[in-house]
């Protein structure tokens, strides 16, 4: 009889535990949702304050810490989309303003330059300085700098005299120097009985020659090394100044190109997010109907 009572009591306890289990689960789920909701509220506050990066970090933390807080995670993901949208709006505005600033600076810097472009044959024009016009230097050996609209600068070595077939350039001032690799393009011809050699070196692949000239406070000597001989001369002050100004303009134009690229990339991301939100809102309306 006692055995029967014990068995019956155990059965009753198991039955009660079984009935209370859903309540315990619900209580646990409620506790998880409440904790996750606290994080969500903090993320909303950060979003409202414009602290978008911190809001995203908190949303990520919520998703990782409370994977079963489904309602809080759903709301957090909707908030994430709004955070990303605001971030991209901010990026577009920032880079658009930066582009305007750099364009204004470009217009100021290029005021003393000559812009060259043959619209029929060239997609991109380039800037040079009047003092380095080829027509003003028909018989001079000199270094001429130019820069394209996208910031790609070039140093051209013009040599006039007996044929030396020069390939490399060395510039020096005092005990320091810089030396170029071979040119990326070459051209030679005779004009009025004088041999003319033209060698082009791209800025950034010129062995540091343009930067060296731009930063030198001393007169710069130029040495040309060729297959048939060498030649040296002192760089004119106006040519050194022109190269320094082209280097400055090149860096400015490259910064402008980069800012434009980042602005356009941010705009594409913003357009995608706006379109995604629009479709999501349409789907929500369709379900509601």
N, C-alpha and C positions, 0 to 999 in steps of 0.2 A: 504493500500500500504506500509506504514511504517512497519507494522507488518510483511509483507512478506519479506521486506529487512532485518529486524532483524533476522528472521528465517534463511534467506539465508546466512547471515554473520556467524551465529552460526554454520550452517552446514559446511561452508567453513573452519572455525577454527578447528572444530572437525576433518575434513578431513585432514587438514594440520598436526594436532597433531598425527593422526593415521599414516600418512606417515612418520613422523619424529620419531615415537616410535622405530622402528627397529634400526635407527641410534643411538638413545640414549642408547639402550640396547647394541649395538655393542661397543659404546664408553665406556660404563661401564665395559663390559667384557674385553675390551682392557686394561683399567686401572687396573683391577684386575690381569690380566696376567702379566702386566708390573711390578706391585708391587711384585707379587709372584716370577717373574723372578729375581728380585733383590736379594731376599732371596736365590734363587737357586744358583746364581752366588757366593754369599758369602759362601754357603755350598761347592761349588766346590773349592773355594780357601782354605777353611779349610781342605778339603780332600787332596788337593795337598800338603799342609804343614804338613800332617801327624797328624792333629788334628781330629782324627776320632770320638771321643765322641762328641766334639762340633759340628761337621758336622751333626751327627745323631740328635742332639737336634734341630738344625736349620731346618732339613728336617721335623721333627715331627711338629715343629712350623708352617712351611709352609702348611702342610696338614690340620692343625686345623684352621689356620687363613684364608686360601683361599681355601675352599672346592670346589669352582667352577672354580678354575684355572686349568683346566683339563690338558692342555699341560705341564704346569710347574710341576704339581703333577706327571704326567707320567715320566718326566725326573728325578724328584726327587726320585721316587721309584727305577728307574734304578741306580741312584747314591747310594741310600741306600744299595742296594745289593753289590755294589763294596766296600762301606765302611765296611760292615759286613765281606766281604771276606778278606779285608786288616787287620781288627781287629783279625780275627781268624788266619791269617798267622803270625801276630805278637805274638799272644798267643802261638801258636805252637812253634815258635822259642824261646820264653822266657822260657817256661816250659821244652823244650828239653835241653836248656843250664843249667837250674836249676837242672835237673836230672843228667846231666854229672857232675856238681859241687858236688852234694850230693853223687853220686857214688864214686867219687874220695875221698871224705872225709870219706865215709864208709870204703873204702879199707884201708885208713890210720888208722882209729880207730880200725878196726878188726885185724890189724896185730898181736896183742898179744893174740888174742882169738883162741880157738880151734873150728873148724866147724864140727858139727856132723850131719850126714845124712845117713840113710839106704835107698838107692834108691829103693829097692825092696818093702819096707813097708811104706816109708814116702814121702809125696808130698813136704814137706817143712822141711828144716834143721834148726838147731838152734846153737847158739853160747854160749860157756862157757869159763871160764878162767882156765888155767892149775892148779892153786893153789886149785881150788875147785873140782878137779877130785874125783869121788867117790872112786876110787881105792887108792887114797892117804889119804882118811879119812874113813877107814873101821870101826873104833870104836868111831869116834868123833860125838858129837852132835853139829850141826852147821846149818847156813842158807846158802843155795846155790842159786845163781841167774842164770837164763838162758834167752835167748831171741831168738825168731824165726826170720826168714828172713823178715817177714812182720812187725816186731817191737813189736809183742805180747810178753811181758816179764812175767816171772813167778818166784816166790820166793818159794823155797822148804825148809821146816823145817825137818831136819833129827834128830831124837832122838834115842839114844842107852842107854839101861839100864833096870830097872824094868818097867813093864807095867804101863803106866799112862793114855793111850788113850787120848792124848792131842788134843785139837781142836783149841783153840785160842792162839795167841801170843801177848805178850806185850813187846815193846822195850822202853827203857828209858835212858835218859842221863841228869843228874842234876834233875831239877824239872819238866821237860817236858817228855811227852811220846806219843806213838801211839799204838793203839790196833787193832788187826785184827778181822774180823768176822770169821765164821766157814769156813774151807777150801772148795774149789770146788771139790777136790778129796783127797782120803785117802787110805793108804795101810799100813798094818802091817804084820810082819813076824818074825820068830826067825832064828838067824844065829849064829852058834857056841855057842849056849847056851845063847845068848844075844837077848833081845827083841828089835826089830827095828820098829820104826814108821816113816812114811813119810807123810807129809801134804803139799799140793800145794795151793798157793794163787796167783791169777792173779794180775799183776800190774794194778793199777787203781781201783781194787776191794779188795784191801788188807788193807783197813783202813789207808792208807798213810804210811805204815811201810817202804817200799822201799825208798820213798822220804825222810822220816825222817832219815834213816840211811845214805843216800847219802849226806845229808846236815849237819849232825852232826859233830862238831869239837871235841866232847868229846868221851871217851870210852862209848860204848853202852852196856847196860845190857839187856839180853833176858830172859823172863819168859814164860814158857809153862804151860798152864792151862788145866788139863785133868779131866776126870770123876773119875780116880783112884789116883789122886794126881797131884802135881805140880813139876816143875823143873826149875832151873834158872842157868845161866852161863853168862860170859862176852864174847861178840862177838870179835873174833880175828880181829886184824887190817887188815890182808890180806882179810878176808871175807867182812869187811866193805868197803874196797877199791874195791873189785870185784863187790859188789852190786851197788856202785856208778858208776862204769864203765858200767855196764849193763843198768842202768837207762839212762845214756848218749847215749848209742848205741840204746836203744829202741826208744828214742825220735827222733834220727837221722833217723832210719829206717822207722818210721811212717811218717816223713816229706818226705822221698823219695817215699813212697807208695802214699801219697797224691799228690805229684808233678807228678808222673806217671799217676795217675788217671786223673788229670786236663789236662795233655798233651794229653792223649788218647781221652778225651772228646772234646778238642779243635780240634784235628785232624778229628774226626768224623764229627763235625760241618763244618769244612773246606771242607771235601770231599763232603758233601751234597750240600754246596753252589757252589762248582765247577761243580758238576753234574747238578744242577739246571740252572746255567748259560749256560752250554753247550746245554741243551735241549732248553732253551729260544732262543739261537742263531740259533739253527737248525730250530725252528718254524718260526723265522723271515725270514730266507732264503727261507723256503718253501712258505711263503706268498708272498715274493718278486718275486719268480719264477712264 
